[in-house]
Amino acid sequence: MPAPGRPGVRQFRQFRQFRPRCAALATAARARLRPTGNRVTGYIAVGAVGALIGTSLAVGAGASGTRPRLADTGAWLASSEKGEVAHVHGLTGEVDGKTVLPAGMAGHPVSVAQDGRTTLVLDEQTGQVVRIDAAQLTAEQSADYGAAGLQLVSGGAYAYVLDPARGTVQPIDPAMTTAGSPPVELGGRPGAAVVDAEGTLWVPLPDAGTVVPFVKGRKSPAVKVAEPGHDLTLTLADGRPVVTDRTAAAMKVLTVTGVRGTFELGGASAGSAPAGLLVPAGTDGSVVPVLATGSGELTMTDVRSRHTLRARVPAEGRDLGAPHLLGKRVYVPDESTGRLLVYDTSLSALAEPVPVTDGAGELELFVREGLLWVNDQDGAAAAVIDTDGEVRHIGKYETDVPSARKPGDGPVEDSVPTGPTGPPTAQVPPGAAAPGATGPASNGPSGQTPGPGQGTETPGPGPTEPGTSPPPTQEPGAPGSPQAESRSGAIRITFAKALGATPQRYVLKGSAPDQTVTPDEIGPDGPFAFEVKGGSCEKQYSFTVVAEYAGDRPGKESAPSAFARPCIAPGAPEQLTFTPAQGGHGGTLTWQPPQDADGSVTYTLNGPGGLVETTERSHVYGNLKNRTIDNVAVMASNAAGSGRAAHGWIDLTPPDQQMHIVNNNTNPDTVGIRNKPTTDKATSWRVGSIPGLSSPEITVHCKVKGEKLTAVGITTDVWALHTYVDSEGSFTGYTFDAFVNSRSNPDVWYCE
């Protein structure tokens, strides 16, 4: 028996056996600590490595009878062919748990809804919904909704089943999977819905051109986003709903109360039918990538900063899927080859593609917790990619992993997966092809291959050894296809340097007479960026970069850039002010243009009477009721789109006026203050009175038309609504205007 306090031989062997895997986890955790905007995960992961070593020594790595608690950095991936779902650790790419779905689901297409709290699986062929018990690794809780083609979405504390054929939304209990309330009629056939982090469901209704939000499970008024019949697709960008009108090639940011901003996609739809304009269901940040499959044009719109970046990826002869953005790279599934095309925005160039499967097939992509997941639901292949572009290939059919608990199993104690007993499963090296896949292996992580402009150079020719031939002369090459970024009043052009021979300079081609290019030329060492100022926001421009070589060698011209405008969607108008007219009933609304407003700017006002469009910086409202306060919003738009609206109030509350009672100095009778502008005793009464032979100060609020009377030689139907204060209290009511004379004061408004 080992001495107290010292590990035994068996434990020491387990530690040695487990140490490589701990090191791999620590390396992956440190990678997650790089500045990505999500540091918490990395801290947790580092702590988990220490916890993993400690618990492994205590209970044995992968000891029989233990079921690890699944890591928060993981995701569930479906294998429809086998009828199971596997949980994969995001930092290692290892399968750390597996659940077999109920009998009859094998071979059926399924969809997985995972929101960090609950994991639900929908059998798209039968309508059965199953909850995955992550602690027990079982799928015993289920409900059958009895129809094919349903949608399952979840988020926050809510989950929903949508029936496109019936046009209904069924709220369900995510824990029990059963219906939480009767189905809600949508009034049309829904498109693909999403649920934001607050649990609000957003349902597009293309036939109506609207999106219907469900706040806390309750249906809210529909938000008008497009003309009826337009093709609508939803994306969650940094947790906020964004709808893409694929028919009009426009993108709109939504709130429950309406559209918050619009972005014109411009040339992105060139050559593509509406269905060929592809957007992801969600992005980790505020940038939404859009791919036009007809032209290969890739548009990346930041719905927060309103900047737009445009590039091109090869599209001809390829079956491309929706692009997904993670970090500085955009990943486009090429389902004709089973690979991901990778566009690196920091290099303005394509990077090494990422092989996923052996051949053609559908790939499922989603971003979750700062990781991009790729899954072949019909096969064993999958992958997870981090923000640095490092790829970890996944073997979903791995069998030596924890699965459903059995009677007598001990409690779950570990905070991270311990893995199977024995040496850790070999990882496919980053950048290497998946088993059976073809394509060159990179010198670094896949999607991060050093490319043009990244600072790695091909070794140049060294000294020629005696008796050997000198290396062949490198041929001139063309620069990479330029990347165009729309800015306020300018377009920024970046490109990848030419391969092959070193050029003397790079020059930009394609600028218009009213545009200036800075700098005039770029040397062979960069930086590889031009700025084109000027031009019209109403026009779109495309550019090429020419590499010029010394001697009589001809220049080499790049492929054209995507079209871009020298402007961005304007922000919110500033200094929104309402000045009421004398007497009220309307007034003038004024504002200042946004600081970044370029081109012809149109302002859309949403206030009393509905929508109004103008190119002026003011608008006059009239024929309104006094004693009302209405909300008004002003949104600026140009050819690039529109930004946030400025909100204000049209306040027609009559201003109080200080006046004195008149025509009462010789009148011994009291002057009445009544609850209504009439002396009819059946319907009105005195609420107070003003002593005769006096002219006290009163606060006049407004005037109204009432009973026509004659007093002190004056006949009128005007009554003043005012407040009179004396030693006995404060009295508010109507007094016949012969004793106030509010008729002659233009600053006293009518009450309505």
Buried (B, 14 or more C-beta within 10 A) or exposed (E): EEEEEEEEEEBEEBBEBBEEBBEBBBEBBBBBBEEBEBEEBBEBBBEBBEBBBEBBBEBBBBEEEBBBBBBBBBBBBBBBBBBBBBBBBBBBBBBBBBBBBBEEBBEBBBBBBBBEEBBBBBBBBBBBBBBBBBEBBBBEBBBEBEBEEBBBBBBBBBBBBBBBEBBBBBBBBBEEBEBBEEBBEBBBBBBBBBBBEEBBBBBBBBBBBBBBBBEEBEBBEBBEBBEEEBBBBBBBBBBBBBBBBBBBBBBBBBEEEBBBBBBBBBBBBBEBEBEBBBBBBBBBBBBBBBBBBBBBBBBBBBBBEBBBBBBBBEBEEBBBBBBBBBBBBBBBBBBEBBBBBBBBBBBBBBBBBBBBBBEEBBBBBBBBBBBBBBBBBBBBBBBBBBBBBBBBBBBBBBEEBBBBBEEEEEEBEBBBBBBBBEEBBEBBBBBBBBEEBEBEEBEBBBBBBBBBBBEEEEEEEEEEEEEEEEEEEEEBBBBBBBBBBBBBBBBBBBBBBBBBBBBBBBBBEBBEEEBBBEBEEBEBEEEBBBBBBBBBBEBBBBBBBBBBBEEEBEBBBBEBBBBBBBBBBBBBBBEBEBEBBEEBBBBBBBBEBBEBBBBEBBBBBBBBEEEBEEEEBEBEBEEBBBBEEBEBBBBBBBBBBBBBBBEBEBEBBBEBBEBEBBBBEEBEEBBBBBBBBBBEEEEBEBBBBBBEEBBEEBBBBBBBEBBEBEBEEBEBEBBBBBBBBEEEEEBBBBBBBBBBBBBEBEEBBBBB
